[in-house]
Structure formats: C-alpha cells, structure tokens
Amino acid sequence: MDIYLYIDVAMVLLALVEILRITLIIIENVKDTSSHTQWSTSVVALDSFRVSIVASSFSCT
C-alpha cells in the first residue's frame, strides 16, 4: 500500500517541476520579443496539456 503513496509523491514532484519549467519558458518568452515567440507559445501549450494529464492522474488514484 505504501508504494501508491510513493508514486503519488513522485507524480506531485514531477508536476511541480513541469510547472516551474513552464514558468521559466513564459518568463523567457516575455523577455524575448524576437520571431521565436510563436514557437515558444506552442511549446507552452503542449507542456500545459502534459501537466493537465499528469494532474488528472492524481485524482484517479
């Protein structure tokens, strides 16, 4: 039964790392006003989708 607790803790840490990474991408995107803005926005959208999938897996356990 303890293994499920460890898995949940690992998933929470993974989600926190992903959220921090997305935050850094957003900060870099704000600083950078070059032509790469559209590409960075797409990356943020994909990462947000992945975080929402990870977050939804918590609620199922």
Secondary structure as GFF3:
##gff-version 3
##sequence-region A 1 61
A	DSSP	alpha_helix	2	31	.	.	.	ID=ss1
A	DSSP	alpha_helix	37	60	.	.	.	ID=ss2
###
